[in-house]
Amino acid sequence: MTRKDVTFLSGDLKLAGHLYVPENHKYKLPAIITVHPFGGVKEQTAGVYAEQLSKELGYIALAFDRRHQGSSEGEPRQLEDSYGMIEDIKSAVTYLYTLDLVDPARIGVLGICAGGGYALAAASLDPRIKAVATVSGVDLGGFIRTIPKETLDGIIAQGAQARIQYARGGEVQYLPIVPKKEDINKDTTDLMKEGSDYYLTPRGGYPTSINRTAAWSYDLMAQYNSFSFLDWISPRATLLIAGTKADTLRYSEEAYKLAKEPKELFLVEDATHIELYDRGVPQCVPKLKDFYGHQL
């Protein structure tokens, strides 16, 4: 298997990806697109899953940086434009259609964390996606709306002022995504503790994943809903993988209730949300291999 650096357009933005290609392929192959978490980049968990699935299934796999992230274009940097990022997934599908080595009738998507929510939203309204799976999937809009209203109002007001400052030629105001080790306290959630241990240490850290988001990302995220058209995925298949100890399990459970058949909720015993980014990959890949092997 080889990994190639590739680029493709989403609207007028050039997105950067890694294309994993099996050696000595003779026929058009199925393909899987992997979508990274909020604040992540293609070199982290999305790339791990892309590489493993390409090896295990002998498929093409594409991990890419969404707009404003990593090595992809988009200003300001680190803006979480949720609906734009759904377009990025659809553009990744279009890009695969242009490749002679891909069978366009056999394209699937896998999303991790917020990328899982984006994957479900894209599949809901793009029939070219023949199967969709999530690992520790999260509806980012729903997650943001769990922030106490008074606190969220303050963050959104800060973002509104940041928009004005940026429009006047000022610097972009950023907010951290996960806390630094020294900022963790008794009130820090398990998810944020895990995120700090993954993104801010050699375990999962990467130079282009810089743990910040533009201040007005929050109003964009708050108005977004991954699950609005979830039932439209059927009769294409949906697989939702989550850990039994994940504090985000409720999003996979909600997605399962809203989705129509064929669907499956697969639970990894004793796994937390971020364990499935790296340490739990061996527990997820066999299930994903079976799912895509049957659906693509």
N, C-alpha and C positions, 0 to 999 in steps of 0.2 A: 504494500500500500504506500502511496506517495501523498504528500500534502502540498497543495499548490496555493500560492497567494493569488487571489482573484479580486476583481472589482465589478460592480454592476450598479446601474442607476435605479434610484427610487425617486420618481419625480425628477428634479434637477440636481439631486444630491448623489454623490458617488459614495457607495458603501463598500467597505473592505471585508473580505471573507477568506476563510480557509476551506478549500475544497479537498476532501479526502477521496482518493480514487484507488480502487483495488488494482493490483498488478495483473497484467495479462488478460484483461477482459476482452471478450470477443463479440459480445452482444450488447444492445442497449440495456442499461441497468436501472432498477428502481433507485429512488433517491430520497433521503431524509434531510430536512432542514432542522437544525437545532437553534433554539432561541434563548439567549442568556437572561439572567435575572436583572432586576433593578440595580443599577450601579455596576453591573458586571461587564465583561468583555469576552470575546470569542476564545481567548487563550485560557479561560478558566473552565468552569464546569460544562459549559456548552461544547467546548472543544473536546473535553474528555469523553462526553457521550458520543459526539460525532465520530471520533476516532475509534471508539470501542464498537459502535454499531457498524461502521464500515468494515472493520476486521471480522466481526462475528457473522454478519449477514452477506458480506461481499457486495454491499451496495455503495453507491455514491453518497457522501454526506457533506453537508455545507453548514459550517458555523460562521456567523457573521456578526459584525458590530452594528447595532441599530444606529439610526441617525443621531447626531450630537455626541456619540459615544466612541471610545476607543480610537481606532484609526479611520473611522468613517467621517464624512463631512457633516456639517451642520453647525450653525452659529445661533445662539451662544452655545458654548460647550457645556456638556452635562445637563442639557435640558431634557426632561422626561415628557416628551410629547406623545402621549399614549395613543391617540388615534393615528398620528403620523407613523408610529411604530408598527401598527397593524398594516399600514400600507407597505412598510418595509418588508414584511413577511410575504405579502402578495407579490412584491417586486422580486423577491428571492425566488418565488415559484416561477415567475415569468423568465427570470434569468436561466433557470434550469431547463426551461423549454427551448432555449437557444442552443443548448449543448447537444451535440450529436450522440454523446455517450449515454444520455439519460433517456429512459422510457417515460415520456410525459404523462402517460396514463397511470403511472405508479409512483406518485410523489406523496410523501407523508411529512408531518411536522411533529417535532417534540419540543416542548417548552418547559423551562425550569423556573420555578418561583413566579415572578411577575411575567416572565416569558411564557409560562404556561397559560396564564390568563390571556395574553396576547395571541397565543397559538389557537386557543379556543375561539376567540373573537374572529380571527382571520378565517378559520375553517368554517365558521357559521355562515359566511357570506362569500366563500370562494370554493366552488365545487371542484376545482382542480386539485384541491387537497383531499386525497382519498382516505386518509386515516390520520387521527390526531391523538397524541398522548401528552400527558403532563407528569412532571416529577415535582413534588412539593408545590403544586400549582397554587397561585394566589390571584384573586381579583384585586388588582392594585387599588382601584377606586374604592372598593369595599373596605380594604385595609385602611386607607387614609381616612375614610369616614368613621372609623372606630376611634380616632383621636377625639378627645373631649371637645365639644363645639366651641367653647370659649378659647381653647388653645388653638384649634384649627382656624378660627376667625382671625386670630392674631397673626398666624403664619401667612394666611392668604392676604391680609392687609400689608404685611411686610413684602410679599411678592408683588403686590400692586405698585408699591413705591419703587421696588427694584426695577420694574418695567420702565417706569418714568426715568429713573436714573440712567438706565442703559440706553434709552431712546435719546437722551441728551448727550450721549457720548461718554458716559461714566463707565466704571468697571461693573462687571456682573457680580451681583451678590449671591453667595453660595451658602447652602446649609449642609451640615454633615448628614450622611446616611446612617452609619453605625457609629457608636461611641468609641473613642480611644480607650485603651485599657485603664488609664488613670481616671477616666470619667465614669467608669462603671461603679454603681452603688447598689444598695439593697433594693431599690425601686426599678432597676434595669430589668427588662423582660429577658426571658431565656433566649428569644429570637435575636435580640440585639446583642446579647453576650456571645452567642454563637457567631453572629455576623462579624463581630469584632475579631474573634479568634480566626475566622476564615479570611476575611478581606485584608486585615491589617497585620498579618503574620506571613512568614514564608509558606505556610500551609496552602493558602490560596491567593495570596496577594500577587498583583501584576502591575507594572508601572503605569499602564494606561487606565487602570481601574483606581481612581483617585479619591473615592469616598466623599463625593460631594455632589449636590444637585443644585441647579439654578433655583433661586428662591421662588420664582413663579411656576415651577413644576407642580406645586401643590394644588393650585386651582385647576390645572389641566388634569391632574390625576383624580381630584375629588369629583369631577363631573363625568368620569369614565366608568363604564360598567362592562366587564368581560362577558357577562352572562346574558346580555339582552336578547340574543337570538340563538341561544345554545341549542334549543330543540331543532333548529334548522340544519344541524350537522347530519342528523339521521336522514337516510339510511346508511351513511358512512359511519365508521366505528370510532368510538371514543374510549380511551384507557386513561384512568386517573390513578397515579401512584403516589402514596403518601405514607409517612411514618406514623405509627400509633402514638408516639410521644411528641409529635409535631404540634406546636401551638397554632399552626395554620391548617390543621387537618379539616377544620370546619369548611374551608373553601372547596376542598375536593368533595366533601360530603354534599355541600350545596350544589356543586356542579353535577354530581351524580343524580341528584333528585330532579334537576331541571332537564338533563339530557334525556333523549329518547333512545331506545334500543337501535343497534347493539351498543352496549356500554358496559364497563367494568370498573369497579373501585378495587384496587389491589393495595393491601396494607402491608407495610414492612414492619414486622414486630420490633418494638422497642427503639425504632429509629426516630430521630428528631428531624426538624426541617432541613437543616444544613448538612447533617450527616449524609443525606442523599446527594449532595453536591460532589462528594469525593469518596469518603469511607464506605458509604453504602452503595456505590456504583455496582459492585459485583452482585448485589442482591437485586438490583433493578434490571440490569442488562439482559439476563435470561428471559424475563417477562416481556421486555420490549422486543427482543429478538423473536419470540413466539408471536407477539401481536403483529408486528410489521411483516413477519414472514407469511402470516395468513392473510393479511389485509392488503398487501401491495403485490 
